[in-house]
Amino acid sequence: MRKDEQSAAGATGADVPAGGFAARGAFAWASAIVVVAAIAAHVYRIADLPMGFYPDESSIGWNAWSIATSGRDEHGDAWPLYFRAFGEYKNPVYIYFLALVYKLLGFSLSTTRLASAFCWLAGSGVLAALAWRVFEQRSVRLYVLVCLAFTPWLFALSRISFEVISVYPLLALHLYAVRRVLEKPSIAWAIVSGLAIGLAAYAYSTLRLLAPLYVIAVLFCAFDTRRWRELLAFAATAALTALPLAAYLATHAANLAARFDILTYLHDPTLTAGAKAQYFVGRYLEYLAPSFLALDGDPNLRHHTGFGGELLLATALLLPVGVARAFALRAARRDPFTRLLVADLALTPIAAALTLDHGHSLRAFPLVVFAILLSAYGLRWTARRFGATTSAALTAAAALQAALYLHDYFVAYPAVSARAFENFGFRESLERAASIAQNRVVVDGADNQPYIGALFFGALRPQKARVPIVVGDVKSLLPGDVLVFADPRFAHPDMREGLPAQSLYAVAGFDAAKRDLGAPY
């Protein structure tokens, strides 16, 4: 590597100034406290908070359990590349990982959601190692730890069993390996990077578009004739990893496009090309706007608690500083890794901007990784320009907001999540219904994909049900049946008129749930 690249690449862990024993000790203690608090916060009450278990979680969990026990999905297909669900095909990385977790730790609500926490822990560990190589200032390193631990975007999605969180460790490994190649050319690390970003294309739907763009970004930002072997190894590994996906698309493209066709505006015949371009620009800018990043976040309260933005406020403030310094400093412009982070940040909203939804944090999820790292560059410049006290104050502000966010998550959000996840109390209702039904348990088919909840929670029962559990409707009820449902229409007594006596009414996510849960009428 050339001397100017070595200078631009930044210091590694070995370059940390010696400092005093007290300073090093304080940093070590502060880092340890953040790490321990983060792990504790991620696993505390993870099985029952958020309250409710969304059908996507049940679908992922049931298919993973089916794979772990039989090697087949819910439809009987052996070792599928993609998993046919309700109206879409779910991605394989998280489901196969969860199947492994089930094999090792058993099948339960806790292990289902712990798989997401494991993904967070792995990704954060790799990104922390990357930060130690890039940033020499202790306050910057501590800031990165706080962000990885408590950024709302990461925290909320690492406590629910959604497939998008599996992107996190793969993207982190990709960036770490790229950094290692830029520091010292290595075919092995180039292969690791290509493998990681190739697998990311199987982790979440938007990565089928973004992963190839990230590969192109590496080739452009890190291009150097003296690195041609590493770049070739990287690109070849990513391409080879994507071959099964390419083969699947050649024969089953409609399967993976069906969900996108529903969500996009691109196929709307009433829109002109100009109107579609306007849609795209508007949606794209929303993901980089302060309202999304710093103030309000994703409006879907399954993805976000509603407290603040997707990022910590300090991160949102430092992000433009980091981006600006990447373009302003001559040394930074020579740093291919900084260029790569800026390019990836700019590329990430593209996939989400092709859909109708506003501020969908899952579809733009990789942005959180680039935002944290670039904001750390902004903090490093701030420390050099205004001194360590300013840097420490910003880190402390991030930690304070993190504490406020945790208070909101564990105190205010439970009631919010019970409504947002739509089926709070379903498992308990199923248990109660199975214990009192004389004929059948009928799960109301009008609810949100009730069949998958019945399968998942039915498998969690300690013993086989005395009576059949079926999915039907209120008109199919027979004497001796017990009805389980989560439709809020039935929260009102007048909506129960005409239903058979001795029916069970579970009104998910409402105050009445506590009164009605498990109570026969």
NORWO-V797115 format. One record per residue. N is the residue number from 0. OMEGA is omega in degrees with one decimal (none if undefined). D_LAST is the distance of its C-alpha to the last C-alpha in whole Angstrom. Layout:
# NORWO-V797115
n	omega	d_last
N	OMEGA	D_LAST
N	OMEGA	D_LAST
This chain:
# NORWO-V797115
n	omega	d_last
0	-179.5	76
1	-178.3	79
2	-178.8	79
3	177.0	78
4	178.1	74
5	178.7	74
6	-177.8	75
7	-175.4	72
8	179.0	70
9	-175.3	69
10	172.1	69
11	-177.9	68
12	-177.4	66
13	-176.7	70
14	-177.2	71
15	178.1	69
16	-174.8	72
17	178.8	72
18	179.7	71
19	-179.9	71
20	-178.7	69
21	-179.8	67
22	179.0	66
23	179.3	65
24	179.2	63
25	178.2	61
26	179.9	61
27	179.2	60
28	179.9	57
29	178.8	56
30	-180.0	55
31	179.6	54
32	179.4	51
33	-177.5	50
34	-179.2	50
35	179.6	48
36	-179.5	45
37	-179.4	45
38	179.4	44
39	-178.6	42
40	-178.1	40
41	-176.9	39
42	-177.0	38
43	178.2	36
44	-174.1	32
45	-179.3	33
46	-174.3	30
47	175.5	27
48	7.3	29
49	-178.8	29
50	-171.4	25
51	-177.5	23
52	-170.8	25
53	-178.7	27
54	176.4	27
55	176.9	31
56	178.7	30
57	-179.9	28
58	178.7	31
59	-178.6	34
60	-178.9	32
61	179.4	31
62	177.0	35
63	178.5	37
64	177.6	35
65	177.4	36
66	-177.7	39
67	-174.5	40
68	-174.9	39
69	-175.7	40
70	-179.2	42
71	179.0	40
72	-176.0	38
73	179.6	34
74	178.2	36
75	179.1	39
76	-176.6	42
77	174.3	44
78	-177.6	45
79	173.7	44
80	174.5	46
81	-171.5	43
82	-179.7	39
83	-179.9	38
84	-178.2	34
85	176.8	32
86	-179.5	35
87	174.3	38
88	-177.2	40
89	-174.1	39
90	-168.2	42
91	-168.4	43
92	-176.2	45
93	-177.5	41
94	178.9	40
95	175.5	42
96	178.5	43
97	175.9	39
98	176.9	40
99	177.1	43
100	177.5	41
101	179.3	38
102	-175.1	41
103	-170.2	42
104	-179.5	39
105	-174.2	36
106	179.1	33
107	173.9	31
108	-178.0	29
109	-177.6	32
110	178.5	35
111	-179.8	34
112	177.1	34
113	177.1	37
114	177.2	39
115	177.5	39
116	176.8	40
117	177.2	43
118	177.4	44
119	-176.8	44
120	179.7	46
121	-179.6	49
122	-179.5	49
123	177.4	50
124	179.8	52
125	-180.0	54
126	175.0	54
127	176.7	55
128	176.6	58
129	-180.0	59
130	178.9	59
131	178.5	62
132	-172.3	64
133	-170.1	64
134	-178.7	64
135	-177.0	66
136	-179.2	65
137	-178.9	63
138	178.5	61
139	178.0	60
140	179.7	59
141	176.6	57
142	179.2	55
143	178.0	55
144	179.3	53
145	-179.1	51
146	179.8	50
147	-176.9	49
148	-165.5	47
149	173.8	45
150	-176.3	45
151	-178.8	42
152	179.9	42
153	-172.4	43
154	-176.4	40
155	-175.6	37
156	178.5	38
157	177.8	39
158	175.1	36
159	-172.7	34
160	175.0	34
161	-172.0	36
162	-174.1	39
163	-176.0	41
164	178.5	42
165	174.3	44
166	-169.6	47
167	-179.9	47
168	179.6	49
169	178.1	51
170	177.8	52
171	179.8	53
172	176.7	55
173	-178.1	57
174	179.5	58
175	-179.0	59
176	176.0	61
177	179.5	63
178	179.8	64
179	178.1	66
180	-179.7	67
181	177.9	69
182	-179.4	70
183	-176.2	72
184	-176.7	72
185	176.9	70
186	-177.5	69
187	179.8	66
188	176.1	64
189	177.6	65
190	177.7	63
191	-179.7	60
192	179.2	60
193	178.9	60
194	-178.0	57
195	-178.2	55
196	174.3	55
197	178.2	55
198	179.8	52
199	177.9	50
200	178.2	50
201	-173.5	48
202	-179.3	45
203	-169.6	44
204	-177.7	45
205	179.7	47
206	174.1	49
207	172.9	50
208	-172.5	52
209	-177.4	53
210	175.6	54
211	178.0	57
212	176.9	58
213	176.7	58
214	179.0	60
215	179.7	62
216	177.4	62
217	-177.4	63
218	179.7	66
219	-173.1	67
220	-177.3	67
221	-175.0	68
222	175.6	71
223	-176.9	74
224	178.8	77
225	177.4	77
226	-170.9	74
227	179.7	74
228	180.0	73
229	179.2	70
230	177.8	68
231	178.7	69
232	178.4	67
233	-176.7	64
234	-179.3	64
235	179.0	65
236	178.2	62
237	-179.8	59
238	179.5	60
239	178.3	60
240	-178.0	57
241	-177.4	56
242	177.6	57
243	176.9	54
244	179.0	52
245	178.9	55
246	179.5	55
247	-179.9	51
248	-179.2	52
249	-176.6	55
250	-175.8	52
251	-176.1	49
252	-178.2	49
253	179.4	47
254	-176.2	44
255	-178.6	45
256	-172.7	46
257	-178.9	42
258	179.3	40
259	-179.5	43
260	178.3	44
261	-171.5	41
262	-171.8	41
263	173.3	45
264	-173.2	47
265	-177.4	50
266	-179.3	49
267	-176.5	48
268	-179.6	51
269	-178.6	51
270	174.0	52
271	177.1	56
272	178.5	57
273	179.2	58
274	178.7	54
275	177.0	53
276	178.4	56
277	174.9	54
278	-176.0	51
279	-178.3	52
280	-179.8	54
281	179.2	51
282	-179.0	49
283	-176.9	51
284	179.2	52
285	-175.7	49
286	177.1	49
287	-175.4	52
288	177.3	51
289	-178.5	50
290	179.2	47
291	-173.5	46
292	-169.2	47
293	-168.2	48
294	-169.9	45
295	-179.2	42
296	-179.6	42
297	179.4	39
298	178.1	37
299	-173.6	34
300	165.8	32
301	-177.2	32
302	-172.2	35
303	-174.9	36
304	-174.5	35
305	179.5	36
306	178.0	39
307	-178.7	42
308	179.4	44
309	179.1	44
310	166.9	47
311	-175.8	48
312	178.6	50
313	178.7	53
314	179.8	53
315	179.0	52
316	-176.5	55
317	-178.6	58
318	178.8	57
319	176.5	59
320	179.0	62
321	178.7	62
322	-179.0	62
323	-179.6	65
324	177.4	67
325	179.8	66
326	-173.2	68
327	-174.9	70
328	-179.7	72
329	179.1	75
330	-179.9	74
331	178.8	70
332	177.6	71
333	-177.6	73
334	-177.8	70
335	-178.5	68
336	177.0	65
337	176.7	64
338	-179.2	65
339	-180.0	62
340	179.1	60
341	178.9	60
342	180.0	61
343	176.4	57
344	-179.1	56
345	-177.8	57
346	-168.5	56
347	-178.1	52
348	-173.6	51
349	-176.4	52
350	-179.2	49
351	-177.3	46
352	177.5	49
353	-179.3	48
354	-174.8	45
355	-174.2	43
356	175.6	41
357	171.7	42
358	-179.1	43
359	-170.9	41
360	179.8	42
361	-175.7	41
362	177.7	44
363	-170.5	46
364	-177.7	45
365	-178.0	49
366	-178.1	50
367	-179.9	49
368	-179.0	51
369	-179.9	54
370	-180.0	53
371	-177.2	53
372	180.0	57
373	176.3	58
374	175.9	57
375	172.7	59
376	177.3	62
377	178.4	62
378	178.4	61
379	177.6	64
380	179.2	66
381	179.1	65
382	-179.7	66
383	-175.4	69
384	-172.5	70
385	175.9	69
386	-175.9	69
387	-179.1	66
388	178.5	65
389	178.6	63
390	179.3	62
391	179.7	60
392	178.2	59
393	176.2	57
394	177.7	56
395	178.4	55
396	176.8	53
397	179.7	51
398	178.7	50
399	178.2	49
400	177.4	47
401	178.6	45
402	177.9	44
403	178.5	43
404	179.2	41
405	177.5	39
406	178.3	38
407	-175.9	36
408	-173.6	35
409	-178.9	33
410	-175.6	33
411	-172.2	32
412	-178.8	31
413	179.5	28
414	177.9	26
415	-176.9	27
416	179.4	27
417	176.2	23
418	-174.6	23
419	-178.3	27
420	162.0	25
421	-175.4	22
422	177.1	20
423	-179.7	20
424	-176.2	17
425	-178.2	17
426	-179.6	19
427	178.3	16
428	179.1	13
429	178.7	16
430	-179.2	16
431	-179.1	13
432	-179.2	12
433	-177.2	15
434	-175.4	15
435	-176.7	12
436	176.5	13
437	-174.6	14
438	-179.1	16
439	164.3	16
440	-179.7	15
441	176.1	15
442	-173.8	16
443	-178.9	16
444	179.9	20
445	-179.3	20
446	-177.7	20
447	178.3	24
448	-174.2	25
449	-176.9	22
450	-174.4	24
451	174.7	26
452	178.1	23
453	178.1	22
454	-175.5	25
455	-177.3	26
456	174.5	23
457	178.7	23
458	179.5	27
459	-178.7	26
460	-177.0	24
461	178.2	26
462	-177.1	26
463	-178.1	25
464	177.9	21
465	-174.8	21
466	178.8	19
467	172.3	21
468	-175.4	19
469	174.8	20
470	-178.5	20
471	177.7	19
472	-173.8	18
473	-179.8	15
474	-177.9	17
475	-176.9	18
476	177.5	14
477	175.2	15
478	-178.3	13
479	175.4	12
480	173.2	12
481	-177.3	10
482	174.3	11
483	-179.9	12
484	179.6	14
485	-178.2	16
486	-176.4	17
487	177.7	17
488	-175.1	17
489	174.5	13
490	-176.5	13
491	-176.1	13
492	-176.5	11
493	177.8	13
494	179.6	13
495	-177.1	10
496	178.7	11
497	177.3	12
498	-177.0	10
499	174.6	9
500	-179.3	6
501	173.4	5
502	-179.5	6
503	-178.0	7
504	177.6	8
505	-176.8	11
506	-169.6	13
507	170.7	17
508	179.6	19
509	178.4	18
510	-179.8	18
511	-178.0	14
512	-178.1	14
513	-179.5	15
514	-173.2	12
515	-172.8	9
516	176.2	11
517	-177.4	10
518	177.7	7
519	178.4	4
520	none	0
